[in-house]
Amino acid sequence: MKKYLYLNLIMIASLTTACLSDRKSQDGLAYLDVRKNYPEKEISLTDIAEVTYLYLNSDDDDYLYQGGINCITDHTIVVYDNSSGSVLFFTRDGQPKSRFNRKGQGPGEYNNLFRMFYDEETDEVFITEFMRNRIFVYSSTGEFKRDILLPQETMAGNDVVSYDEHSFFFYDVNSERKRNEAELQGLPAGDLFVPFYLISKTTGEVLDYLELPYTPVFLGIYLNGNRIPALNKTRLLKNKEGVLLCNPESDTVFLYNKNKPLSPLIHKTPLVSETTPMTYLNNCVDMGRYQFMEVFTLRPGDEAPGRVPVNYYMRDKETEEVIHPKILLPDYKGKEFTIRPSMRIYENEFAFELDLIELKQAYRENKLSGKLKELVATLNEDTDNNVFMLVEYK
């Protein structure tokens, strides 16, 4: 196993505040200075990405669902129906393929699906549950194949990605729970690090292990004497080159590729511990030519950390220009989109869900055009599924 500890953080901390800017410093690391007044700029989504509209056919009532797309492969789109617990399979052009439901509390059953992945070559569906120490594996017809036990005393949360055809990468959410409990009780938190595991999709064997440095900063607010942790923390994101590991307490996003050394990708300044009110970087969507970031502001007195002010940034990796993007779609007049780390990323693409009721109203108000208008004209808001917009960066 490998361990990457404090080398990168020491390198970052050694830089003086005076030399930090939105441009790359001499060490090649990009910086986002949240004190700067970056300009707002309108961006057409079709200028930076290929856009495809998708409707998941619901002529068969069994393929109506409540929820969004969970995974996209070369030929398949998989959706989890929150209302019934069914897993639905569609072709890339939206036609139903198969479905199954193994929801329950017995052997080989899932109870509260949190993340899902599908491997077309092996026909294996991987399902994770929040705060559980195992991953369930099924076929696309619902045959239970096996479960994968996570390393001892670890638990998977939202931060799980399919690293490659052989392995998963996940953040041990149990370590954060233990740190928070120790801090609340005024006890030493032990070794301060943020652990990530690369494990086999077949056996759960640990293939690699990383520890990012952890700065003992409480990301959250104090309300009526109680500590309320921030909800918006995306520590792990899929990237074309590997995965992006974010340590918001230390203001840094790292790129992991098992064939290369762990390397810092972008750093926020000033440090989270130096800002009042506190601001922190919530990972970075890095696709194609652009990077998209969100920075949360935690203000004393806010009702809940899940509803706090957020600023969105877009960085052009070629010109190194940083802006506040206002992303618009030519086919949908007046509709603004936000690209954020909390969105589900599938290799080099992601999906926006467009509410069909809103689309039909926009259609009646003549706000739609092009292929989106043609599609919405054929749909019924009372009986059809929502429309998805698949976005692939140029």
C-alpha positions in Angstrom: 0.0 0.0 0.0 1.0 3.6 -0.7 0.7 6.5 1.7 0.8 10.1 0.6 1.0 12.3 3.6 1.9 15.9 4.2 4.4 16.7 1.4 2.0 18.4 -0.9 0.4 20.4 1.9 3.8 21.6 3.1 4.7 22.7 -0.4 1.4 24.7 -0.7 1.7 26.3 2.8 5.2 27.5 2.1 3.9 29.9 -0.6 3.3 33.4 0.5 -0.1 35.0 0.2 1.4 37.8 -1.9 2.3 35.5 -4.7 -1.1 33.8 -5.0 -3.3 34.6 -8.0 -5.7 33.0 -10.4 -2.7 32.2 -12.7 -0.4 29.4 -12.3 2.5 30.0 -9.9 6.0 28.9 -10.7 5.3 25.4 -9.2 2.6 24.9 -11.9 -0.3 24.7 -9.5 -3.4 26.7 -10.3 -4.9 29.0 -7.7 -8.4 30.4 -7.1 -8.3 33.6 -5.0 -11.8 34.1 -3.6 -11.0 37.7 -2.6 -10.8 38.7 -6.2 -13.7 40.3 -8.0 -13.9 38.0 -11.0 -16.2 39.2 -13.8 -19.5 37.6 -14.6 -19.7 36.3 -18.2 -22.4 34.7 -20.3 -21.4 31.3 -21.7 -23.3 29.3 -24.2 -23.4 25.7 -23.1 -23.2 24.5 -26.7 -19.9 26.5 -27.2 -18.1 24.4 -24.6 -19.9 21.0 -24.9 -21.9 18.7 -27.1 -25.6 18.6 -26.0 -28.0 15.8 -26.6 -31.6 15.6 -25.4 -32.9 12.4 -24.1 -36.4 11.1 -23.1 -36.6 7.8 -21.3 -39.6 6.1 -22.9 -42.5 5.4 -20.4 -45.1 3.8 -22.7 -44.9 0.9 -20.3 -45.9 2.1 -16.9 -43.3 -0.1 -15.3 -40.7 2.3 -16.6 -42.2 5.4 -15.1 -40.0 6.6 -12.2 -39.2 9.2 -9.6 -35.5 10.0 -9.5 -32.7 10.7 -11.9 -30.0 8.9 -13.9 -27.7 6.9 -11.8 -25.2 5.7 -14.4 -24.5 6.0 -18.1 -22.4 3.5 -20.1 -21.7 3.3 -23.8 -25.0 1.6 -24.5 -27.1 1.8 -21.4 -28.7 4.3 -19.0 -29.6 3.1 -15.5 -32.2 4.8 -13.3 -33.3 4.0 -9.7 -37.0 4.6 -9.0 -37.2 6.2 -5.6 -40.9 5.4 -5.2 -40.7 1.6 -5.8 -37.0 0.7 -5.3 -36.8 -0.7 -8.9 -33.6 -0.5 -11.0 -34.5 0.4 -14.6 -32.4 -0.1 -17.7 -32.8 1.9 -20.9 -30.9 2.0 -24.2 -28.9 5.2 -24.9 -31.8 6.3 -27.1 -34.2 5.9 -24.2 -35.9 2.6 -24.9 -36.7 0.2 -22.0 -34.4 -2.8 -21.7 -34.9 -4.6 -18.4 -35.7 -3.9 -14.7 -35.5 -5.6 -11.3 -36.4 -4.9 -7.7 -34.4 -6.4 -4.8 -35.4 -3.9 -2.2 -35.8 -5.3 1.2 -33.9 -6.2 4.4 -33.2 -9.8 3.8 -30.0 -11.5 2.4 -29.0 -10.2 -1.0 -31.4 -7.2 -0.7 -30.6 -3.5 -0.6 -32.6 -1.1 1.6 -31.6 2.5 0.9 -29.7 2.6 -2.4 -27.2 5.5 -2.4 -24.9 5.0 -5.4 -25.1 2.7 -8.3 -22.7 1.6 -11.1 -23.1 -0.7 -14.1 -20.4 -2.7 -15.9 -21.8 -3.7 -19.4 -19.0 -6.2 -20.2 -19.6 -8.3 -17.1 -23.3 -7.4 -16.7 -22.8 -6.4 -13.1 -24.8 -3.8 -11.2 -23.0 -2.5 -8.1 -25.2 -0.9 -5.4 -23.9 1.0 -2.3 -26.0 2.0 0.7 -25.2 5.0 2.9 -23.1 4.2 6.0 -22.8 0.5 5.2 -19.6 -1.5 4.9 -20.6 -3.6 1.8 -21.4 -3.3 -1.9 -24.2 -5.5 -3.4 -23.6 -6.9 -6.9 -26.5 -8.0 -9.2 -27.0 -8.8 -12.9 -29.2 -6.5 -15.0 -32.1 -8.9 -14.4 -31.7 -8.9 -10.6 -29.8 -12.1 -10.0 -27.8 -11.6 -6.8 -24.1 -12.4 -7.5 -22.2 -11.5 -4.4 -21.5 -8.7 -1.9 -18.1 -7.0 -1.5 -17.0 -6.3 2.1 -15.2 -3.0 2.6 -12.0 -2.9 4.7 -12.6 -3.3 8.4 -14.3 -0.4 10.2 -14.8 1.6 7.0 -18.0 2.8 5.5 -19.0 4.2 2.1 -21.1 7.3 1.7 -21.7 9.5 -1.3 -18.0 9.6 -2.3 -17.7 6.4 -4.3 -16.5 6.2 -7.9 -15.9 3.5 -10.4 -12.1 4.0 -11.0 -11.7 1.5 -13.8 -13.1 -1.9 -14.9 -11.4 -3.6 -12.0 -11.7 -1.2 -9.0 -13.7 1.3 -6.9 -12.3 4.3 -5.1 -14.1 5.5 -2.0 -13.7 7.9 0.9 -14.1 6.3 4.4 -17.0 8.4 5.8 -16.6 6.5 9.1 -13.3 8.3 9.8 -15.1 11.7 9.6 -17.8 10.5 12.0 -15.1 9.4 14.5 -13.2 12.8 14.2 -16.4 14.7 14.7 -17.4 12.7 17.8 -13.9 13.1 19.3 -14.0 16.9 18.7 -17.5 17.2 20.2 -16.3 15.4 23.3 -13.1 17.5 23.5 -11.0 14.3 23.0 -7.9 14.0 20.8 -8.9 13.2 17.3 -6.0 10.9 16.8 -4.1 10.9 13.5 -5.5 13.8 11.5 -5.8 12.5 8.0 -8.5 11.9 5.3 -8.4 8.3 4.1 -9.2 7.0 0.6 -9.3 3.4 -0.5 -8.9 1.8 -3.9 -10.5 -1.7 -3.8 -11.1 -4.6 -6.1 -14.5 -4.9 -7.7 -14.3 -8.6 -7.3 -13.0 -9.3 -3.8 -12.9 -6.0 -2.0 -9.1 -6.4 -1.6 -7.3 -3.0 -0.9 -5.3 -2.2 -4.0 -4.1 1.3 -2.8 -4.5 3.5 0.2 -4.0 7.3 0.5 -4.1 9.7 3.4 -4.6 13.3 2.6 -3.6 15.8 5.2 -6.4 17.1 7.4 -6.5 20.5 9.0 -8.5 20.5 12.2 -11.0 23.1 11.1 -14.7 22.6 11.8 -16.6 23.1 8.5 -20.0 24.1 9.7 -21.8 26.6 11.9 -22.8 27.1 15.5 -26.5 27.5 16.0 -28.0 27.9 19.5 -24.8 26.5 20.9 -24.9 23.4 18.7 -22.4 22.4 16.0 -24.0 21.8 12.6 -21.6 20.3 10.0 -21.7 21.5 6.5 -23.6 19.2 4.2 -21.9 20.2 0.9 -18.6 18.3 0.8 -17.7 16.4 -2.3 -14.4 14.7 -1.5 -14.2 12.4 -4.6 -15.0 13.0 -8.3 -14.4 11.0 -11.5 -11.9 12.5 -13.9 -10.8 11.4 -17.3 -7.2 11.0 -16.0 -8.3 9.3 -12.7 -10.1 10.8 -9.7 -10.0 14.1 -8.0 -9.6 14.0 -4.3 -10.7 17.1 -2.4 -9.8 18.1 1.1 -11.9 21.2 1.7 -10.4 21.7 5.2 -7.0 22.3 3.5 -8.3 24.1 0.4 -6.8 21.7 -2.1 -7.9 19.4 -4.9 -5.6 16.5 -5.8 -5.4 14.4 -8.9 -4.9 10.6 -8.4 -3.8 8.3 -11.1 -2.3 5.0 -10.0 0.3 5.2 -12.7 1.5 8.7 -11.6 2.4 10.4 -8.3 -0.4 12.1 -6.4 -0.4 15.7 -7.5 -2.2 18.9 -6.4 -4.5 20.3 -9.2 -5.9 23.5 -7.8 -5.7 25.4 -4.5 -8.0 28.0 -3.0 -6.7 31.1 -1.2 -6.9 32.4 1.4 -7.0 29.3 3.5 -10.3 28.2 5.1 -8.9 28.9 8.5 -8.0 32.5 7.5 -11.4 33.6 6.2 -14.2 35.3 8.2 -16.9 34.2 7.4 -15.4 30.8 6.6 -15.2 29.9 2.9 -14.3 26.5 1.5 -13.7 24.9 -1.9 -16.0 21.9 -2.7 -13.9 20.1 -5.3 -13.5 20.9 -9.0 -15.2 19.6 -12.1 -12.3 19.2 -14.5 -13.3 18.2 -18.0 -11.8 19.2 -21.4 -10.5 22.7 -21.4 -12.4 24.0 -18.4 -12.6 23.7 -14.6 -15.8 24.4 -12.7 -15.6 25.1 -8.9 -18.0 26.1 -6.1 -17.0 27.9 -2.9 -19.4 27.9 0.1 -19.6 30.6 2.7 -20.5 29.6 6.2 -22.0 32.5 8.1 -22.8 32.4 11.8 -26.5 32.5 12.3 -27.4 30.7 9.0 -30.3 28.3 9.6 -28.5 25.3 8.1 -25.1 24.7 6.3 -27.0 23.1 3.4 -28.5 26.5 2.5 -25.6 28.9 2.6 -24.3 31.3 0.0 -22.3 29.7 -2.8 -20.2 31.3 -5.6 -19.5 29.5 -8.9 -16.3 29.8 -10.8 -15.1 28.7 -14.3 -11.5 28.6 -15.2 -10.1 28.2 -18.7 -7.0 26.0 -18.5 -5.6 27.4 -21.7 -5.9 31.1 -21.1 -6.1 30.8 -17.2 -9.0 33.2 -17.2 -11.3 32.9 -14.2 -14.9 34.1 -14.4 -18.3 33.8 -12.7 -20.1 31.9 -15.5 -23.7 32.5 -16.5 -24.3 29.3 -18.5 -27.2 29.5 -21.0 -28.7 27.1 -23.5 -29.8 28.6 -26.9 -32.7 26.1 -27.2 -34.2 27.2 -23.8 -34.6 31.0 -23.6 -34.0 32.4 -20.1 -32.9 29.1 -18.6 -29.6 29.2 -16.6 -27.5 26.2 -15.7 -24.9 25.6 -13.1 -22.1 23.0 -13.3 -21.2 21.9 -9.8 -19.2 19.0 -8.3 -22.3 17.5 -6.6 -23.6 16.6 -10.0 -23.1 12.9 -11.1 -20.2 12.8 -13.5 -19.9 9.9 -16.0 -16.4 9.7 -17.5 -16.5 12.9 -19.7 -20.2 13.7 -19.5 -23.0 14.5 -17.1 -26.7 14.8 -17.2 -29.1 17.7 -16.4 -32.6 16.7 -15.6 -35.2 19.1 -17.1 -38.6 19.1 -15.4 -41.2 18.3 -18.0 -43.9 20.5 -16.4 -41.6 23.5 -16.6 -40.6 22.5 -20.2 -44.2 22.3 -21.3 -44.9 25.8 -19.8 -41.8 27.1 -21.6 -43.0 25.5 -24.8 -46.4 27.3 -24.5 -44.5 30.6 -23.9 -42.5 30.0 -27.0 -39.2 29.8 -25.1 -38.0 26.6 -26.7 -36.4 26.0 -30.0 -34.5 23.4 -32.1 -34.5 19.7 -31.1 -35.6 20.5 -27.6 -38.8 22.1 -28.8 -39.5 19.2 -31.2 -39.1 16.7 -28.4 -41.2 18.5 -25.8 -44.0 18.9 -28.3 -44.5 15.1 -28.4 -44.6 14.6 -24.6 -47.4 14.8 -22.0 -46.5 16.2 -18.6 -49.1 14.0 -16.9 -47.9 10.6 -18.2 -44.3 11.0 -19.4 -40.9 11.0 -17.7 -38.8 14.2 -17.5 -36.3 15.1 -20.2 -32.5 14.7 -19.7 -29.8 16.8 -21.4 -26.6 14.8 -21.8 -23.6 17.1 -21.9 -20.2 16.1 -23.1 -17.3 18.6 -23.0 -15.6 19.5 -26.2 
